Amino acid sequence: MKKIGIIIFLTIIGISLIGALFFYSYTNTHTVENVILGDEIILPDRIVYKNSNNECFEFLRDSEEYNSLIELISSSLINYEDNSQIISQDTIDTIHNNESFLEFDYKTASKNYIIPLGSTLKNYMIKLLNTGGKICSSNLQNLTKIKSELDKNLTTNCKPYSFNYTELLSKNSFDLDYKYKEQFDEINYRIYQVKIEDIKTYERFEAMCNLSFDEPISEDIFNDNILILTVSSVPKITVKVNIGNIRYTYENLPNTYDSQSIAHLLIVSKIVNTDCIYNTDLSTVDQMASFDEFLKEHDENVENLDENLYVKDFDTFYTEYTNATSSITEEKATEIANNVFESETNLTSTYNKDSQTMEIKSVHPTNLFIRKYYETDYTAPYEVTAYCFRRSDDMGNGTEIYIDNKLGKVIGGYSFGD
């Protein structure tokens, strides 16, 4: 029994050792399969190679070419440098636009790595940042051999893509119906975006958004490209395209607030990672939201003005004014004018009461107080006698209010100054 116990004990020890060895081996293999160097550089979801002829090739993870390329890069990348040496965005743009390179790309928002294969920063590996990049290795080996292997063998069965992209603006503006908005991704206030991958989908959005471009959108475009349609009220949209992402920047121009939408179309190569789209600098959109709230409040105030006091129908008023036989006193007119000046719904509340003056004269009624923001100014073709009250500031800015002398109604006025 004692011998049997020893045998069982030794057997348990042996099984434990074998299990621990197996776990260590599996963990080590699992780590090797998911990283290139230590715990620093994770295997990318794909590798993009741009050759000296500006042709781009995509190597997807687990493909034969991908595995061969990873093996070559792993033997070339012998150390990782954790320093703060920064590369400017202009240098990164030079590499992207003018030279050959390898880029590690990830499906998520992870930052890419780029290995220049031209003259700029040769033998370096750079981690891309929001702006520019950071050197993570400066002594890669045998890059000439890697490039030769890419050109002679690894790209022979791969489809080449161009890195070019085109921006188009629709010639037609339109109001985006609320029932169509759910077919877009809502990026921010009054900005909607959708990725279009085939001609039938494009034709649906073409009808929906009344699209019209100087260049025709044909089915052939979708052989090598994807379309990104952005619908927005922001007049200026700037796009910057890299292999790993697309960045949109929105900028409002002075005096260009408009309820109408414009359509911006980006025709971009399928080699670009269109799952990583960044919409940046949305501050102008937030300003537009605040401005729209102001307009909405202003127009609601106009809608709620007392029609017994403010004239909204000038033809009806003129008939009533012509037929009226009585008149109001200056005191009554002053009371009405003071209420209008001090109303919080009017911009006239900013002017000091001490500056107020009055004179009686013939005027043409206007829509100063009943005009909604996007409506045009209106002046009646006839004249009536009115008490005219004026308030102003030290800079010469002010408002004059017309109170007709018979019915005691606010028939407009005008603003002056800057």
Backbone torsions as a table, in degrees:
resi	resn	phi	psi	omega
1	MET	NA	-34.5	179.8
2	LYS	-66.8	-40.5	179.6
3	LYS	-65.4	-40.3	-179.9
4	ILE	-62.8	-40.9	179.1
5	GLY	-62.1	-41.8	179.4
6	ILE	-64.1	-41.3	-179.3
7	ILE	-62.7	-43.8	179.9
8	ILE	-63.2	-42.1	-180.0
9	PHE	-61.4	-46.6	-179.7
10	LEU	-65.0	-35.1	178.8
11	THR	-64.3	-43.4	179.0
12	ILE	-62.5	-43.5	178.0
13	ILE	-60.2	-43.0	-179.3
14	GLY	-64.3	-43.5	179.0
15	ILE	-63.3	-39.5	179.3
16	SER	-63.4	-43.4	179.6
17	LEU	-63.7	-42.0	179.1
18	ILE	-64.4	-41.5	178.8
19	GLY	-63.0	-43.6	179.5
20	ALA	-64.1	-41.0	179.1
21	LEU	-64.2	-40.8	178.9
22	PHE	-64.5	-43.4	179.8
23	PHE	-62.8	-42.9	179.1
24	TYR	-63.5	-41.8	-179.1
25	SER	-65.3	-42.0	-179.3
26	TYR	-65.9	-44.5	-179.1
27	THR	-62.6	-42.3	-179.5
28	ASN	-65.3	-42.2	178.7
29	THR	-65.3	-42.6	179.7
30	HIS	-60.2	-40.2	178.9
31	THR	-67.0	-43.8	-180.0
32	VAL	-60.7	-35.7	-178.1
33	GLU	-73.1	-16.2	-173.9
34	ASN	-115.7	-5.0	177.0
35	VAL	-132.4	158.4	177.3
36	ILE	-98.5	-41.6	-177.1
37	LEU	-141.7	113.9	179.5
38	GLY	55.2	-137.5	176.2
39	ASP	-107.2	12.9	-171.7
40	GLU	-87.5	-54.0	-172.9
41	ILE	-107.2	109.3	-179.6
42	ILE	-81.3	147.0	177.7
43	LEU	-57.8	132.6	-179.6
44	PRO	-75.9	162.0	175.2
45	ASP	-73.0	-25.0	175.1
46	ARG	-158.9	161.8	174.2
47	ILE	-121.0	132.4	178.1
48	VAL	-111.0	130.7	177.9
49	TYR	-116.4	127.3	172.8
50	LYS	-110.0	122.3	-177.3
51	ASN	-89.2	-176.0	-176.7
52	SER	-71.7	-11.4	178.4
53	ASN	-98.2	14.2	-179.9
54	ASN	64.7	25.9	173.3
55	GLU	-96.6	137.1	-180.0
56	CYS	-109.8	139.5	180.0
57	PHE	-127.8	143.5	-176.8
58	GLU	-113.9	129.5	176.3
59	PHE	-116.6	110.5	-177.0
60	LEU	-83.5	149.2	-177.4
61	ARG	-57.2	138.8	177.8
62	ASP	78.3	0.0	172.8
63	SER	-76.9	161.3	-178.1
64	GLU	-62.0	-42.8	-179.5
65	GLU	-66.2	-39.0	178.2
66	TYR	-60.0	-49.0	-178.2
67	ASN	-62.1	-40.5	178.6
68	SER	-64.3	-40.3	-178.9
69	LEU	-68.4	-41.9	177.4
70	ILE	-60.1	-40.2	179.3
71	GLU	-63.0	-42.0	178.7
72	LEU	-65.3	-44.0	-178.5
73	ILE	-67.5	-39.1	-179.8
74	SER	-60.6	-38.4	178.7
75	SER	-74.9	-21.5	-179.9
76	SER	-85.6	-33.5	-176.2
77	LEU	-90.6	102.6	-171.6
78	ILE	-104.3	-12.3	178.0
79	ASN	-155.5	159.6	178.6
80	TYR	-118.5	127.5	-179.1
81	GLU	-103.2	120.2	178.1
82	ASP	-101.6	78.4	179.4
83	ASN	-125.6	-177.7	-175.0
84	SER	-108.3	21.3	-179.1
85	GLN	-72.6	115.5	-173.0
86	ILE	-102.1	139.9	175.1
87	ILE	-104.5	134.2	-176.7
88	SER	-69.8	158.5	177.5
89	GLN	-65.4	-33.9	178.0
90	ASP	-61.0	-38.7	178.5
91	THR	-67.6	-42.2	177.8
92	ILE	-61.9	-41.4	179.0
93	ASP	-63.7	-37.8	177.9
94	THR	-61.8	-43.2	178.5
95	ILE	-64.0	-47.8	-178.1
96	HIS	-62.0	-42.1	-170.7
97	ASN	-88.0	-30.4	-168.0
98	ASN	-120.3	-9.9	-172.0
99	GLU	-130.3	170.8	175.7
100	SER	-83.6	146.0	-179.6
101	PHE	-160.4	164.2	167.1
102	LEU	-112.8	137.2	178.3
103	GLU	-131.5	129.9	173.7
104	PHE	-85.2	124.5	-177.2
105	ASP	-122.4	144.7	-177.4
106	TYR	-122.9	145.5	-177.8
107	LYS	-67.1	-29.9	-178.7
108	THR	-86.3	-169.7	-179.3
109	ALA	-81.8	10.9	177.7
110	SER	-57.3	145.8	179.9
111	LYS	-76.4	142.3	-178.2
112	ASN	-80.2	167.6	170.8
113	TYR	-117.5	143.9	178.3
114	ILE	-128.5	138.4	175.8
115	ILE	-116.3	105.1	178.1
116	PRO	-66.5	138.4	178.4
117	LEU	-116.3	6.5	176.9
118	GLY	-101.2	-147.7	-176.5
119	SER	-87.2	-23.7	-178.0
120	THR	-79.5	120.0	178.5
121	LEU	53.2	45.1	179.1
122	LYS	-63.2	142.8	-179.1
123	ASN	73.2	14.5	178.8
124	TYR	-105.9	153.8	165.1
125	MET	-121.5	132.1	-172.4
126	ILE	-124.1	131.5	172.9
127	LYS	-88.1	122.4	-177.8
128	LEU	-77.2	140.3	179.1
129	LEU	-115.3	-177.2	176.4
130	ASN	-56.1	-39.1	174.3
131	THR	-133.3	123.4	179.5
132	GLY	72.9	-150.0	-178.0
133	GLY	-159.9	175.5	-179.9
134	LYS	-129.9	132.6	-179.7
135	ILE	-68.0	129.7	175.7
136	CYS	-119.1	-6.7	171.1
137	SER	-161.9	138.5	-175.5
138	SER	-125.3	10.0	-178.8
139	ASN	-139.8	49.8	176.2
140	LEU	-64.3	143.7	-176.1
141	GLN	-105.1	151.1	168.8
142	ASN	57.6	36.3	178.9
143	LEU	-67.9	-31.2	176.5
144	THR	-61.7	-41.1	178.0
145	LYS	-65.0	-41.3	179.4
146	ILE	-62.7	-44.9	179.9
147	LYS	-63.7	-40.8	178.3
148	SER	-62.5	-42.0	179.1
149	GLU	-65.3	-38.0	177.0
150	LEU	-62.3	-48.4	-175.1
151	ASP	-70.9	-35.2	-173.8
152	LYS	-89.1	-31.7	-171.4
153	ASN	-127.6	-53.3	-168.0
154	LEU	-70.3	-25.0	-177.9
155	THR	-98.9	-1.2	-173.7
156	THR	-63.3	-31.0	-178.5
157	ASN	-106.8	13.6	-178.0
158	CYS	-104.6	145.9	177.9
159	LYS	-79.1	128.9	177.5
160	PRO	-82.3	143.0	175.9
161	TYR	-121.6	150.4	171.0
162	SER	-88.8	150.4	179.6
163	PHE	-95.1	6.3	-177.2
164	ASN	-70.5	153.8	173.7
165	TYR	-145.0	157.2	-175.8
166	THR	-131.3	139.7	175.2
167	GLU	-110.9	134.8	178.4
168	LEU	-130.8	143.4	173.4
169	LEU	-113.1	132.0	178.2
170	SER	-66.4	142.2	179.5
171	LYS	-76.4	-12.8	-177.1
172	ASN	-111.1	131.2	169.1
173	SER	-91.6	165.2	-174.5
174	PHE	-164.2	166.0	171.7
175	ASP	-98.1	121.0	180.0
176	LEU	-77.8	113.2	-178.3
177	ASP	-64.4	138.9	-176.8
178	TYR	-58.1	-31.5	-176.4
179	LYS	-72.6	-14.1	178.0
180	TYR	-94.9	-15.9	-172.7
181	LYS	-62.4	-30.5	-178.5
182	GLU	-67.4	-12.1	177.9
183	GLN	-86.5	-0.5	176.2
184	PHE	-113.7	162.9	164.6
185	ASP	-85.4	126.4	178.9
186	GLU	-82.9	109.8	-174.7
187	ILE	-81.4	-44.0	-179.0
188	ASN	-166.2	-173.4	-179.4
189	TYR	-57.0	117.4	177.3
190	ARG	62.0	29.2	171.9
191	ILE	-130.0	122.3	-178.1
192	TYR	-129.7	143.9	-173.1
193	GLN	-142.0	146.8	178.4
194	VAL	-150.0	145.0	175.9
195	LYS	-97.4	129.0	-176.2
196	ILE	-116.4	125.3	-172.2
197	GLU	-117.8	1.3	178.3
198	ASP	-153.8	163.0	-172.9
199	ILE	-68.0	-34.4	-179.2
200	LYS	-65.5	-41.4	177.1
201	THR	-64.4	-41.1	178.5
202	TYR	-60.5	-44.0	-178.1
203	GLU	-62.4	-32.3	177.8
204	ARG	-67.2	-44.8	178.8
205	PHE	-72.5	-28.4	177.0
206	GLU	-60.1	-45.7	178.7
207	ALA	-70.3	-39.7	-176.5
208	MET	-64.5	-38.8	-173.4
209	CYS	-109.5	11.3	177.4
210	ASN	53.2	47.5	-174.0
211	LEU	-75.5	140.7	175.5
212	SER	-152.9	115.8	-177.1
213	PHE	-118.2	156.9	178.4
214	ASP	-65.8	-30.1	177.7
215	GLU	-105.2	136.4	179.7
216	PRO	-71.3	146.3	175.9
217	ILE	-101.7	108.0	-176.5
218	SER	-107.3	169.0	179.4
219	GLU	-63.5	-30.8	-178.1
220	ASP	-63.3	-27.1	-179.4
221	ILE	-58.1	-32.9	-174.8
222	PHE	-79.5	-2.5	176.2
223	ASN	-64.2	-40.9	-174.7
224	ASP	-123.8	-1.4	-172.4
225	ASN	-131.3	162.9	171.1
226	ILE	-125.2	147.0	178.9
227	LEU	-104.7	136.5	172.3
228	ILE	-114.8	112.4	-179.7
229	LEU	-99.1	123.1	177.9
230	THR	-117.3	122.3	177.9
231	VAL	-107.5	124.7	-172.3
232	SER	-154.4	158.2	171.6
233	SER	-95.0	-3.9	178.8
234	VAL	-78.7	125.4	-171.1
235	PRO	-73.2	-25.5	-176.4
236	LYS	-121.2	120.4	178.6
237	ILE	-122.3	126.9	177.6
238	THR	-113.9	134.5	-178.3
239	VAL	-120.6	136.1	173.4
240	LYS	-125.6	123.5	-173.9
241	VAL	-111.3	129.3	170.2
242	ASN	-123.3	171.1	179.2
243	ILE	-56.8	-42.0	-171.6
244	GLY	-93.7	-8.3	-178.6
245	ASN	-167.0	168.2	174.3
246	ILE	-125.6	133.2	-179.4
247	ARG	-119.6	123.8	176.0
248	TYR	-103.6	136.0	173.8
249	THR	-123.2	136.1	-175.9
250	TYR	-114.3	132.4	-177.5
251	GLU	-138.7	123.5	176.7
252	ASN	-85.6	143.5	177.7
253	LEU	-100.7	154.7	-177.5
254	PRO	-56.0	134.0	174.8
255	ASN	58.6	39.3	-179.5
256	THR	-122.8	22.2	175.1
257	TYR	-66.7	129.7	-176.4
258	ASP	-152.2	141.8	178.6
259	SER	-78.6	-14.8	-179.2
260	GLN	-75.8	146.8	177.6
261	SER	-96.0	150.0	171.5
262	ILE	-116.9	153.8	-178.2
263	ALA	-113.1	123.6	177.7
264	HIS	-110.8	127.3	-178.1
265	LEU	-117.7	125.4	175.4
266	LEU	-107.0	120.7	174.6
267	ILE	-100.1	110.0	-170.1
268	VAL	-127.8	143.5	-178.3
269	SER	-61.2	146.0	177.4
270	LYS	-66.2	-12.1	177.6
271	ILE	-71.8	-18.6	-179.6
272	VAL	-81.1	141.2	178.0
273	ASN	-77.5	93.1	-177.0
274	THR	-82.4	4.5	172.9
275	ASP	-85.3	-12.7	178.2
276	CYS	-113.1	87.1	178.3
277	ILE	-113.1	123.1	-179.3
278	TYR	-108.0	127.8	175.1
279	ASN	-107.4	107.1	-169.7
280	THR	-111.9	167.8	178.3
281	ASP	50.1	63.4	-178.8
282	LEU	-92.2	12.9	-179.0
283	SER	-60.8	-38.2	179.7
284	THR	-64.8	-31.1	178.3
285	VAL	-69.7	-39.2	176.6
286	ASP	-63.8	-36.9	176.5
287	GLN	-64.1	-39.6	178.5
288	MET	-63.9	-38.3	178.7
289	ALA	-61.9	-44.0	178.3
290	SER	-64.0	-41.0	-180.0
291	PHE	-65.1	-40.8	178.9
292	ASP	-64.2	-36.1	176.6
293	GLU	-64.0	-39.6	176.9
294	PHE	-62.1	-45.4	-179.8
295	LEU	-63.0	-42.8	-179.5
296	LYS	-60.9	-44.6	179.4
297	GLU	-64.5	-41.7	179.6
298	HIS	-60.9	-47.4	-177.5
299	ASP	-67.6	-33.7	176.8
300	GLU	-66.9	-38.7	177.2
301	ASN	-62.3	-39.6	178.1
302	VAL	-63.3	-43.3	179.8
303	GLU	-60.4	-34.1	-173.1
304	ASN	-92.6	4.0	177.9
305	LEU	-61.0	142.6	-178.9
306	ASP	-68.5	113.7	-178.3
307	GLU	-69.9	-14.5	175.4
308	ASN	-77.2	-15.1	-179.6
309	LEU	-112.1	-45.2	-178.0
310	TYR	-96.9	129.0	179.4
311	VAL	-77.8	123.8	176.8
312	LYS	-112.3	-25.8	178.2
313	ASP	-113.8	100.8	-172.2
314	PHE	-72.6	-28.7	178.7
315	ASP	-69.0	-46.0	178.7
316	THR	-62.8	-41.4	179.2
317	PHE	-59.1	-44.0	-175.4
318	TYR	-63.5	-37.4	177.3
319	THR	-63.5	-46.7	-179.9
320	GLU	-64.8	-39.5	-179.6
321	TYR	-64.7	-43.0	-178.9
322	THR	-63.6	-37.2	-177.2
323	ASN	-83.3	-13.4	-177.1
324	ALA	-70.3	141.7	-178.8
325	THR	-112.5	-14.6	-178.9
326	SER	-101.2	175.3	177.7
327	SER	-143.4	164.8	-179.9
328	ILE	-102.4	158.0	-179.8
329	THR	-81.6	164.0	176.6
330	GLU	-63.4	-36.7	179.3
331	GLU	-61.4	-42.1	179.1
332	LYS	-66.0	-40.9	179.1
333	ALA	-63.9	-38.7	179.1
334	THR	-64.5	-41.5	178.1
335	GLU	-60.1	-44.5	179.3
336	ILE	-63.7	-46.1	-178.1
337	ALA	-61.4	-42.6	179.5
338	ASN	-61.0	-40.9	178.2
339	ASN	-63.0	-38.5	179.5
340	VAL	-69.2	-46.2	-179.6
341	PHE	-58.6	-39.1	-172.9
342	GLU	-95.0	4.6	177.6
343	SER	-69.8	133.4	-179.7
344	GLU	-69.8	-15.6	-178.8
345	THR	-82.3	-7.9	-178.7
346	ASN	-115.9	147.5	177.5
347	LEU	-69.1	-11.7	-178.4
348	THR	-67.9	-14.5	-177.3
349	SER	-67.6	-9.8	-178.5
350	THR	-82.8	-11.2	-174.8
351	TYR	-94.4	143.0	-175.5
352	ASN	-71.6	135.8	-179.0
353	LYS	-63.7	-29.3	-177.7
354	ASP	-66.1	-17.4	-179.0
355	SER	-87.7	-1.0	-171.3
356	GLN	-68.5	134.7	173.7
357	THR	-131.0	166.0	-179.5
358	MET	-146.4	143.7	169.5
359	GLU	-149.1	154.7	177.8
360	ILE	-100.2	128.5	-179.5
361	LYS	-157.4	169.8	176.1
362	SER	-86.0	131.8	-177.2
363	VAL	-137.1	160.2	168.8
364	HIS	-93.4	121.1	177.3
365	PRO	-57.5	147.7	179.2
366	THR	-131.1	170.9	179.1
367	ASN	-100.9	30.9	-175.6
368	LEU	-51.4	-44.5	-173.6
369	PHE	-94.3	-16.4	-177.0
370	ILE	-106.0	1.3	-178.1
371	ARG	-80.3	125.9	172.4
372	LYS	-73.9	163.3	-165.9
373	TYR	-57.3	-44.3	-174.7
374	TYR	-91.7	2.9	176.2
375	GLU	-82.1	155.3	-178.4
376	THR	-85.7	161.1	176.5
377	ASP	-67.7	146.5	178.7
378	TYR	-134.3	136.7	174.3
379	THR	-127.2	126.8	-178.5
380	ALA	-66.1	148.8	-177.2
381	PRO	-77.8	-10.1	-176.6
382	TYR	-107.6	169.2	177.9
383	GLU	-117.4	147.2	173.3
384	VAL	-136.7	162.6	177.1
385	THR	-85.7	135.0	-175.5
386	ALA	-144.3	151.2	165.8
387	TYR	-78.1	124.5	-175.9
388	CYS	-113.6	110.8	-178.3
389	PHE	-103.4	136.1	-175.7
390	ARG	-128.6	135.5	169.7
391	ARG	-129.4	147.8	-177.6
392	SER	-149.5	171.8	176.1
393	ASP	-111.8	-176.9	-176.9
394	ASP	-69.0	-16.9	-178.0
395	MET	-91.6	1.5	179.6
396	GLY	86.8	11.4	176.2
397	ASN	-94.1	145.1	-179.9
398	GLY	-174.9	-175.5	-179.6
399	THR	-138.5	141.6	174.2
400	GLU	-115.6	133.2	-178.2
401	ILE	-112.2	134.2	178.3
402	TYR	-101.1	125.5	171.9
403	ILE	-118.2	116.0	-175.3
404	ASP	-65.2	150.3	-170.5
405	ASN	-82.5	-6.7	-178.6
406	LYS	-106.6	-57.0	-174.7
407	LEU	-90.0	-15.2	179.9
408	GLY	69.6	37.8	-179.9
409	LYS	-108.4	154.0	177.3
410	VAL	-79.2	114.2	-177.4
411	ILE	-111.8	31.1	174.5
412	GLY	102.3	-146.1	-176.3
413	GLY	152.5	-154.0	175.6
414	TYR	-158.9	156.3	176.0
415	SER	-104.6	148.7	-177.9
416	PHE	-137.3	167.7	-178.2
417	GLY	98.6	-163.4	-177.9
418	ASP	-72.5	NA	NA
